[in-house]
Amino acid sequence: MKKNILNCLALFGAATMGLAACGQQAPASSSSVEESSSKGEESSSEVSSEVASSAEESTVSPEIMADITMVKLHYHRPDAEYADWDVWGWDKGNNLGGASYKFTDTDVYGVVAPIDLSLVNPLGEVDILGFIVRRGGDSWSEKDPGPDITVDVSGEALGGILNIYFKSGSEKVYFSEEDALKTTIDSAVLNASDTHEVKVTFEGN
């Protein structure tokens, strides 16, 4: 009987020591997990900062001067008849390419055709852009005004976008909306002044 009691006490003591040993190891394991988690958070924070920094560097502000990659051609017609008109553009400097570009937008001046220079010459840079405003698409039923028009696009522009303004019947290209609108208004005033009302009175005897 005593032998059985002693065996039970021995087993109880061994179990108590085992529980104590497990209790001592638990805090060390918890500390390791917390340290690993902290390092993981720091690493994640560093990666997030690098991604954010890279995104900021790749963003190009429209207020920064950059190499011209896009030309927006603003076209004005006094009769406001823009149906069936488009732009034929090509790399005039290298005498390459040639494609039509549609007027896809409108503004106070008239209609706007965006011309992506990477499409004008996919194999190289475009220094001189040639263009013709035409009616009838590939049938070329009419050109306005007729001769080829060229623009130097080798420089820089705000956001890399060069805005040019072209008036029907003229070969002159303007590079600001203000100058383009001024000539349009001057023309309208001149046309109005060309009309005079003459009153003739006949008096009898």
PyMOL commands that set and color helices and strands:
alter all, ss='L'
color gray80, all
select helices_A, chain A and resi 2-58+117-120+137-139+177-193
alter helices_A, ss='H'
color red, helices_A
select strands_A, chain A and resi 65-67+70-76+85-91+96-102+105-106+111-116+128-135+142-152+156-158+161-167+173-174
alter strands_A, ss='S'
color yellow, strands_A
deselect
rebuild
show_as cartoon
